Amino acid sequence: MNKTIGSIMMILLSVSVSQAQIPGTQTGLPSAHNSQECKSPDRAAWMPQANSIQAIWHMDGTVGNVANASVLPSGFTGGPTLTATMAGTNLSYGNSTIANFRQTITGNGNANDIIKLTTTSDLADLPAATFSMWVKMAYPSGSNQRLFYRSDNNTSKGYFFVFRTDGSLDFRKVHASTNMERQSCPISSAYWGTGWHHLVVTWDGTSNYTGLKYYLDGTELTFNVADSRFTGTCTNQASYGGYATGTNGTGGFTTDAAYPFILFGVPASSASNPTSASLTGSMDEVMIWNKALTAAEVAVVYKHQKCN
């Protein structure tokens, strides 16, 4: 009788261990998370600061050209949508290679094919912000490439984020006199390659450049000579907290409610400042919070989404 009970207990223990070892749980995630939680972004409990998420766009659609006047839905009920204004056929949906991400949008750099907020005033005057996206694009050459843009042609309102031809990332919060900006040390072209990367910008809402932080593939992009993400040198990084440059904003800034948030395209009204091209490459899973996530929170966002 005791042997029978012992055998049953061993079987139950074996089943329990087997279930606990189901593959798929991502290294570094909290132990409470299971293998089924590796999925596209949403406002679920696992997402850091879920109640502060202001926008999610999955960039999903029927494979093929993006149609003129088509609407890209919000990733949650009541959230802001995007609308495509197409002069040609330079933006298209394709199946994503990232697990659970369904489709992605790819552009070829045409300035006149634009994806922007449906309601211009949505997301106006964020008190602080985190911008998160996945991109697959060539290392910039010839001209800087816009990753997102909202401004009055860089006069006194809004902000923008570009990937520069020297391999650096550059976010600027537009001020009336001097923009607040921080430029990363150049990213290694060998590291960047041709695959997908997760980019995050956090801004604490101040005019001090130290309130800007960039993250590439889960960790902050602060210079370390041993970090394969960098080219190996970065002049003046010791003076700027591991970044290439930094400038505090002066003159204040005014409401950006009259200027839409733009992901693809370079409208004529914003074409001259800064001089930069529309994205040539693919973009997916764009998210915006109205607060600056911490380094630990950014790491969770990245690890939950990097399913393969």
VENBEL-V117167 format. One record per pair of residues at least 4 apart in sequence whose C-alpha atoms are under 6 Angstrom apart, sorted by the first residue. I is the first residue (numbers start at 1). J is the second residue. If there is no record, write none. Layout:
((I | J) (I | J))
This chain:
((24 | 35) (25 | 34) (25 | 35) (38 | 304) (38 | 307) (39 | 100) (39 | 305) (40 | 100) (40 | 101) (43 | 50) (48 | 297) (52 | 289) (52 | 290) (53 | 288) (53 | 289) (54 | 288) (54 | 289) (55 | 287) (55 | 288) (56 | 74) (56 | 75) (56 | 286) (56 | 287) (57 | 74) (57 | 75) (57 | 285) (57 | 286) (58 | 285) (59 | 104) (59 | 284) (60 | 103) (60 | 104) (63 | 93) (63 | 94) (64 | 92) (64 | 93) (65 | 91) (65 | 92) (66 | 91) (66 | 92) (68 | 84) (68 | 85) (68 | 86) (69 | 83) (69 | 84) (69 | 85) (70 | 83) (70 | 84) (71 | 82) (71 | 83) (72 | 81) (72 | 82) (73 | 81) (74 | 79) (74 | 80) (74 | 81) (81 | 118) (82 | 116) (82 | 117) (82 | 118) (83 | 115) (83 | 116) (83 | 118) (84 | 114) (84 | 115) (85 | 113) (85 | 114) (86 | 113) (87 | 112) (87 | 113) (90 | 107) (90 | 108) (91 | 106) (91 | 107) (92 | 105) (92 | 106) (93 | 104) (93 | 105) (94 | 103) (94 | 104) (95 | 102) (95 | 103) (96 | 102) (96 | 103) (96 | 104) (99 | 307) (104 | 284) (105 | 282) (105 | 283) (106 | 281) (106 | 282) (107 | 280) (107 | 281) (108 | 280) (109 | 278) (109 | 279) (109 | 280) (111 | 265) (111 | 266) (111 | 278) (112 | 265) (113 | 265) (114 | 264) (114 | 265) (115 | 262) (115 | 263) (115 | 264) (116 | 261) (116 | 262) (117 | 260) (117 | 261) (120 | 260) (121 | 257) (124 | 256) (124 | 257) (125 | 255) (125 | 256) (126 | 290) (127 | 205) (128 | 203) (128 | 204) (128 | 205) (128 | 290) (128 | 291) (129 | 202) (129 | 203) (129 | 289) (129 | 290) (129 | 291) (129 | 292) (130 | 201) (130 | 202) (130 | 288) (130 | 289) (130 | 292) (131 | 200) (131 | 201) (131 | 287) (131 | 288) (132 | 199) (132 | 200) (132 | 286) (132 | 287) (133 | 198) (133 | 199) (133 | 285) (133 | 286) (134 | 197) (134 | 198) (134 | 283) (134 | 284) (135 | 196) (135 | 197) (135 | 282) (135 | 283) (136 | 195) (136 | 196) (136 | 281) (136 | 282) (137 | 281) (140 | 165) (141 | 165) (143 | 276) (144 | 163) (144 | 164) (144 | 165) (144 | 276) (145 | 162) (145 | 163) (145 | 276) (145 | 277) (145 | 278) (145 | 279) (146 | 162) (146 | 278) (146 | 279) (147 | 161) (147 | 162) (148 | 160) (148 | 161) (148 | 262) (148 | 263) (149 | 160) (149 | 261) (149 | 262) (150 | 158) (150 | 159) (150 | 160) (150 | 260) (150 | 261) (151 | 157) (151 | 158) (151 | 159) (152 | 157) (153 | 270) (153 | 273) (154 | 273) (156 | 174) (156 | 175) (156 | 176) (156 | 253) (157 | 174) (157 | 253) (157 | 254) (157 | 256) (158 | 174) (158 | 256) (159 | 172) (159 | 173) (159 | 174) (160 | 171) (160 | 172) (161 | 170) (161 | 171) (162 | 170) (163 | 169) (164 | 168) (167 | 186) (167 | 187) (168 | 184) (168 | 185) (168 | 186) (169 | 183) (169 | 184) (170 | 183) (171 | 181) (172 | 180) (172 | 181) (173 | 179) (173 | 180) (174 | 179) (175 | 179) (175 | 249) (175 | 251) (175 | 252) (175 | 253) (176 | 251) (176 | 252) (176 | 253) (177 | 250) (177 | 251) (178 | 249) (178 | 250) (179 | 249) (180 | 207) (180 | 209) (180 | 247) (180 | 248) (180 | 249) (181 | 209) (181 | 246) (181 | 247) (182 | 209) (182 | 245) (182 | 246) (183 | 244) (183 | 245) (184 | 243) (184 | 244) (185 | 234) (185 | 243) (185 | 244) (187 | 229) (187 | 230) (187 | 231) (188 | 229) (188 | 230) (188 | 231) (191 | 229) (197 | 217) (198 | 216) (198 | 217) (199 | 215) (199 | 216) (200 | 214) (200 | 215) (201 | 213) (201 | 214) (202 | 212) (202 | 213) (202 | 292) (203 | 211) (203 | 212) (203 | 292) (204 | 211) (204 | 292) (207 | 248) (207 | 249) (208 | 248) (209 | 246) (209 | 247) (209 | 248) (214 | 220) (214 | 221) (215 | 219) (215 | 220) (215 | 221) (218 | 299) (218 | 302) (222 | 242) (222 | 243) (223 | 242) (225 | 232) (237 | 242) (237 | 243) (237 | 244) (238 | 242) (240 | 245) (264 | 278) (265 | 278) (266 | 271) (266 | 278) (293 | 297))
